[in-house]
Amino acid sequence: MTDKKLRILIADERHEQLLHIEKLLNRLDYYRIAPIRTFDELVLLTSSATQSFDLLIVNKALGVPYGIDMRQFCRARPHIRHALFYDSPEPSLELMLHSPDQPVRACLADPPDAGSLSLLMSIIDPPAQWASLAALSWLHGPARQAR
């Protein structure tokens, strides 16, 4: 079950790419999405103490004209919890499996597809521990008779 309250920010200069990623997220039942097209908008939205984002999905090239490394930018922004960078020459995943409260930082060589977004969301928004047991009929069987 997805957390309907997750706030997601997508940043890319290409409008078509923004729409594509937003549709992929919608298919995964995420709808609190803000698409933006400029680095200035990104700075503005992530500087506010009243707004925070659970996930930033950003084209790494967005900061290049400003001499900004997007990974460093995100580390310096406490209002960005997790980040996915794409169009990156050095794909990687920074994830500490022993500490699920740590932020995830992932880099993809290409824009995210349905599979990579699904995998990322399963890491940052894992299903409830007992959600899969709800469908088991023996849990919902007839009440035990009093002895």
Backbone as CSV, one residue per row, in Angstrom:
resi,resn,N_x,N_y,N_z,CA_x,CA_y,CA_z,C_x,C_y,C_z
1,MET,0.847,-1.175,0.000,0.000,0.000,0.000,0.887,1.231,0.000
2,THR,0.613,2.144,-0.878,1.437,3.337,-0.993,1.025,4.377,0.042
3,ASP,2.001,5.179,0.433,1.750,6.280,1.348,1.265,7.457,0.510
4,LYS,-0.005,7.740,0.587,-0.614,8.784,-0.242,-0.121,10.181,0.140
5,LYS,0.583,10.298,1.262,1.040,11.603,1.717,2.441,11.960,1.243
6,LEU,3.125,11.038,0.581,4.475,11.332,0.096,4.440,12.491,-0.884
7,ARG,5.342,13.440,-0.681,5.445,14.600,-1.579,6.649,14.383,-2.486
8,ILE,6.413,14.462,-3.783,7.453,14.181,-4.768,7.641,15.402,-5.658
9,LEU,8.898,15.745,-5.889,9.259,16.859,-6.752,10.047,16.302,-7.932
10,ILE,9.637,16.642,-9.145,10.345,16.224,-10.357,10.906,17.478,-11.009
11,ALA,12.195,17.467,-11.334,12.833,18.638,-11.939,13.571,18.247,-13.214
12,ASP,13.136,18.830,-14.318,13.769,18.597,-15.616,13.343,19.726,-16.545
13,GLU,14.250,20.170,-17.393,13.912,21.231,-18.354,12.955,20.747,-19.431
14,ARG,12.951,19.445,-19.683,12.127,18.875,-20.760,10.721,18.537,-20.256
15,HIS,9.763,19.254,-20.770,8.369,19.083,-20.357,7.885,17.649,-20.581
16,GLU,8.238,17.060,-21.721,7.816,15.695,-22.030,8.337,14.704,-20.992
17,GLN,9.564,14.916,-20.556,10.159,14.020,-19.558,9.439,14.153,-18.213
18,LEU,9.102,15.385,-17.844,8.348,15.610,-16.602,7.023,14.850,-16.632
19,LEU,6.299,14.974,-17.734,5.009,14.300,-17.855,5.148,12.781,-17.821
20,HIS,6.176,12.277,-18.484,6.396,10.829,-18.517,6.652,10.287,-17.111
21,ILE,7.524,10.936,-16.364,7.830,10.474,-15.007,6.607,10.609,-14.103
22,GLU,5.882,11.692,-14.245,4.673,11.873,-13.432,3.656,10.767,-13.707
23,LYS,3.467,10.399,-14.977,2.533,9.319,-15.317,2.993,7.983,-14.742
24,LEU,4.298,7.730,-14.784,4.816,6.487,-14.198,4.529,6.440,-12.699
25,LEU,4.708,7.562,-12.024,4.428,7.623,-10.592,2.932,7.469,-10.311
26,ASN,2.107,8.057,-11.166,0.653,7.908,-11.013,0.239,6.448,-11.115
27,ARG,0.869,5.708,-12.014,0.564,4.276,-12.155,0.932,3.492,-10.900
28,LEU,1.863,4.048,-10.119,2.260,3.423,-8.853,1.449,3.989,-7.678
29,ASP,0.432,4.776,-7.990,-0.479,5.382,-7.007,0.141,6.518,-6.199
30,TYR,1.035,7.265,-6.798,1.576,8.470,-6.175,1.047,9.669,-6.961
31,TYR,0.432,10.612,-6.223,-0.228,11.730,-6.890,0.173,13.104,-6.358
32,ARG,0.871,13.181,-5.251,1.300,14.479,-4.715,2.636,14.837,-5.351
33,ILE,2.574,15.238,-6.607,3.758,15.447,-7.433,3.796,16.881,-7.933
34,ALA,4.954,17.516,-7.794,5.147,18.872,-8.316,6.215,18.823,-9.396
35,PRO,5.847,19.027,-10.665,6.845,19.076,-11.741,7.342,20.516,-11.922
36,ILE,8.661,20.675,-11.997,9.254,21.996,-12.228,10.296,21.897,-13.330
37,ARG,10.589,23.046,-13.975,11.462,23.013,-15.148,12.758,23.787,-15.006
38,THR,12.956,24.524,-13.910,14.176,25.327,-13.806,14.887,25.094,-12.476
39,PHE,16.179,25.365,-12.497,16.969,25.264,-11.279,16.524,26.307,-10.262
40,ASP,16.137,27.488,-10.734,15.656,28.537,-9.823,14.413,28.083,-9.063
41,GLU,13.495,27.403,-9.748,12.306,26.869,-9.075,12.700,25.818,-8.039
42,LEU,13.681,25.005,-8.381,14.155,23.982,-7.455,14.720,24.617,-6.191
43,VAL,15.531,25.636,-6.352,16.097,26.337,-5.197,14.980,26.936,-4.355
44,LEU,14.059,27.588,-4.984,12.959,28.240,-4.275,12.124,27.234,-3.481
45,LEU,11.735,26.142,-4.129,10.877,25.164,-3.458,11.579,24.381,-2.360
46,THR,12.870,24.191,-2.478,13.587,23.395,-1.475,14.256,24.246,-0.409
47,SER,14.056,25.546,-0.459,14.615,26.434,0.554,13.617,26.767,1.650
48,SER,12.374,26.515,1.399,11.318,26.879,2.337,11.313,25.964,3.552
49,ALA,11.224,26.565,4.714,11.168,25.779,5.954,9.789,25.149,6.151
50,THR,8.803,25.598,5.398,7.452,25.066,5.571,7.164,23.898,4.644
51,GLN,7.969,23.702,3.608,7.740,22.617,2.663,8.926,21.671,2.663
52,SER,8.617,20.386,2.704,9.673,19.400,2.515,9.168,18.374,1.507
53,PHE,10.110,17.705,0.886,9.773,16.716,-0.126,10.361,15.374,0.271
54,ASP,9.552,14.345,0.142,10.007,13.000,0.464,10.950,12.471,-0.606
55,LEU,10.767,12.931,-1.840,11.587,12.452,-2.947,11.761,13.552,-3.983
56,LEU,12.991,13.729,-4.418,13.306,14.598,-5.554,13.809,13.704,-6.674
57,ILE,13.187,13.801,-7.832,13.639,13.108,-9.034,14.114,14.203,-9.965
58,VAL,15.420,14.210,-10.276,15.980,15.363,-10.977,16.971,14.948,-12.056
59,ASN,16.895,15.641,-13.174,17.889,15.499,-14.227,19.174,16.148,-13.698
60,LYS,20.220,15.381,-13.613,21.463,15.875,-13.022,22.029,17.075,-13.781
61,ALA,21.687,17.199,-15.039,22.193,18.302,-15.860,21.559,19.643,-15.495
62,LEU,20.503,19.636,-14.686,19.811,20.876,-14.346,20.729,21.877,-13.641
63,GLY,21.674,21.392,-12.858,22.566,22.289,-12.130,23.847,22.636,-12.861
64,VAL,24.124,21.974,-13.979,25.380,22.175,-14.708,25.619,23.632,-15.118
65,PRO,24.630,24.347,-15.673,24.887,25.745,-16.069,25.272,26.645,-14.891
66,TYR,24.941,26.216,-13.684,25.236,27.007,-12.489,26.471,26.493,-11.743
67,GLY,27.099,25.456,-12.291,28.256,24.867,-11.630,27.884,24.127,-10.354
68,ILE,26.660,23.623,-10.283,26.148,22.953,-9.089,26.128,21.446,-9.300
69,ASP,26.700,20.724,-8.360,26.588,19.268,-8.344,25.294,18.939,-7.604
70,MET,24.373,18.282,-8.263,23.060,18.040,-7.684,23.109,17.151,-6.445
71,ARG,24.065,16.250,-6.375,24.180,15.403,-5.175,24.547,16.246,-3.965
72,GLN,25.501,17.154,-4.140,25.884,18.055,-3.040,24.726,18.987,-2.694
73,PHE,24.035,19.459,-3.703,22.884,20.335,-3.503,21.861,19.654,-2.595
74,CYS,21.555,18.391,-2.879,20.557,17.666,-2.090,21.043,17.384,-0.672
75,ARG,22.305,17.087,-0.523,22.847,16.853,0.824,22.735,18.102,1.692
76,ALA,22.826,19.265,1.055,22.771,20.528,1.800,21.338,20.993,2.056
77,ARG,20.373,20.287,1.522,18.962,20.673,1.674,18.258,19.707,2.623
78,PRO,17.996,20.118,3.845,17.322,19.213,4.789,15.863,18.936,4.404
79,HIS,15.314,19.694,3.465,13.927,19.518,3.068,13.764,18.536,1.918
80,ILE,14.866,17.869,1.537,14.815,16.808,0.533,15.232,15.514,1.226
81,ARG,14.293,14.583,1.381,14.583,13.335,2.105,15.363,12.350,1.223
82,HIS,14.803,11.969,0.096,15.427,11.014,-0.822,15.605,11.684,-2.181
83,ALA,16.560,11.180,-2.973,16.788,11.781,-4.290,17.151,10.717,-5.316
84,LEU,16.631,10.918,-6.511,16.979,10.102,-7.670,17.484,11.054,-8.742
85,PHE,18.754,10.872,-9.121,19.378,11.691,-10.166,19.446,10.843,-11.433
86,TYR,19.133,11.432,-12.555,19.248,10.679,-13.803,19.998,11.493,-14.844
87,ASP,20.303,10.839,-15.945,21.210,11.366,-16.964,22.565,11.647,-16.317
88,SER,22.983,10.690,-15.516,24.225,10.795,-14.766,25.273,9.879,-15.377
89,PRO,26.497,10.361,-15.567,27.527,9.505,-16.154,28.014,8.407,-15.201
90,GLU,27.701,8.527,-13.906,28.178,7.530,-12.944,27.007,6.963,-12.134
91,PRO,26.292,5.973,-12.704,25.162,5.382,-11.988,25.608,4.759,-10.664
92,SER,24.797,4.952,-9.630,25.118,4.378,-8.326,23.889,4.387,-7.443
93,LEU,24.014,3.747,-6.306,22.952,3.748,-5.302,23.605,3.859,-3.941
94,GLU,23.293,4.931,-3.228,23.767,5.095,-1.856,22.625,4.679,-0.948
95,LEU,22.780,3.549,-0.299,21.706,3.038,0.532,22.317,2.242,1.668
96,MET,21.897,2.528,2.844,22.387,1.782,3.999,21.274,0.835,4.423
97,LEU,21.387,-0.418,4.047,20.339,-1.385,4.322,20.129,-1.612,5.813
98,HIS,21.166,-1.433,6.604,21.021,-1.669,8.034,20.307,-0.524,8.743
99,SER,20.066,0.574,8.063,19.409,1.723,8.667,18.363,2.293,7.712
100,PRO,17.126,1.796,7.796,16.102,2.229,6.852,15.720,3.703,6.972
101,ASP,16.119,4.355,8.041,15.801,5.775,8.201,16.754,6.687,7.452
102,GLN,17.797,6.127,6.863,18.765,6.925,6.124,18.205,7.283,4.749
103,PRO,18.569,8.467,4.246,18.097,8.847,2.913,18.708,7.979,1.813
104,VAL,17.939,7.770,0.777,18.391,7.042,-0.405,18.827,8.064,-1.442
105,ARG,19.984,7.852,-2.039,20.483,8.677,-3.139,20.836,7.714,-4.265
106,ALA,20.109,7.798,-5.355,20.336,6.898,-6.485,20.650,7.714,-7.724
107,CYS,21.546,7.201,-8.559,21.899,7.838,-9.834,21.676,6.835,-10.955
108,LEU,20.985,7.274,-11.973,20.750,6.450,-13.154,21.402,7.099,-14.364
109,ALA,21.887,6.286,-15.276,22.485,6.814,-16.503,21.409,7.383,-17.429
110,ASP,20.212,6.817,-17.375,19.106,7.232,-18.243,17.937,7.719,-17.386
111,PRO,16.950,8.348,-17.998,15.752,8.713,-17.231,15.101,7.470,-16.628
112,PRO,14.429,7.621,-15.503,13.829,6.446,-14.863,12.715,5.841,-15.714
113,ASP,12.615,4.522,-15.626,11.531,3.817,-16.296,10.628,3.225,-15.214
114,ALA,9.606,2.507,-15.627,8.646,1.945,-14.675,9.328,1.018,-13.667
115,GLY,10.253,0.197,-14.142,10.931,-0.746,-13.252,11.805,-0.064,-12.219
116,SER,12.601,0.916,-12.646,13.489,1.588,-11.696,12.701,2.411,-10.683
117,LEU,11.605,3.048,-11.119,10.775,3.804,-10.180,10.070,2.876,-9.197
118,SER,9.586,1.759,-9.681,8.927,0.795,-8.806,9.896,0.280,-7.739
119,LEU,11.117,-0.037,-8.150,12.126,-0.506,-7.205,12.465,0.575,-6.181
120,LEU,12.690,1.792,-6.642,13.004,2.888,-5.739,11.882,3.116,-4.736
121,MET,10.644,3.134,-5.215,9.520,3.390,-4.316,9.338,2.254,-3.318
122,SER,9.672,1.041,-3.705,9.562,-0.072,-2.752,10.608,0.051,-1.646
123,ILE,11.692,0.759,-1.926,12.724,0.978,-0.908,12.337,2.131,0.016
124,ILE,11.883,3.237,-0.563,11.593,4.396,0.287,10.179,4.384,0.860
125,ASP,9.296,3.590,0.289,7.922,3.473,0.773,7.551,1.991,0.805
126,PRO,8.216,1.237,1.698,7.975,-0.211,1.710,6.551,-0.523,2.153
127,PRO,6.015,-1.650,1.681,4.667,-2.030,2.095,4.637,-2.278,3.603
128,ALA,3.474,-2.063,4.192,3.323,-2.307,5.618,3.690,-3.755,5.915
129,GLN,4.276,-3.960,7.068,4.780,-5.289,7.418,3.708,-6.367,7.339
130,TRP,2.498,-6.054,7.726,1.452,-7.071,7.784,0.436,-6.948,6.658
131,ALA,0.654,-6.033,5.718,-0.324,-5.810,4.648,-0.576,-7.073,3.832
132,SER,0.471,-7.844,3.560,0.288,-9.038,2.732,-0.467,-10.134,3.470
133,LEU,-0.498,-10.088,4.796,-1.213,-11.098,5.565,-2.715,-10.847,5.595
134,ALA,-3.132,-9.644,5.280,-4.553,-9.302,5.344,-5.393,-10.166,4.419
135,ALA,-4.825,-10.634,3.341,-5.577,-11.432,2.369,-5.697,-12.897,2.766
136,LEU,-4.959,-13.311,3.755,-5.002,-14.720,4.141,-6.317,-15.025,4.848
137,SER,-7.052,-15.975,4.329,-8.386,-16.257,4.845,-8.368,-16.805,6.263
138,TRP,-7.329,-17.544,6.631,-7.329,-18.126,7.966,-7.252,-17.064,9.059
139,LEU,-6.811,-15.869,8.718,-6.817,-14.797,9.718,-8.216,-14.254,9.940
140,HIS,-9.074,-14.408,8.921,-10.423,-13.867,8.991,-11.462,-14.969,9.206
141,GLY,-11.007,-16.137,9.590,-11.913,-17.274,9.771,-12.897,-17.033,10.908
142,PRO,-13.796,-17.972,11.121,-14.804,-17.814,12.177,-14.132,-17.702,13.548
143,ALA,-14.750,-16.950,14.392,-14.207,-16.743,15.748,-14.157,-18.077,16.468
144,ARG,-13.196,-18.202,17.328,-13.070,-19.443,18.101,-14.265,-19.581,19.039
145,GLN,-14.710,-20.791,19.177,-15.829,-21.035,20.063,-15.341,-21.046,21.505
146,ALA,-16.154,-20.521,22.379,-15.794,-20.484,23.800,-15.752,-21.896,24.344
147,ARG,-14.816,-22.172,25.211,-14.669,-23.519,25.786,-15.282,-23.577,27.124
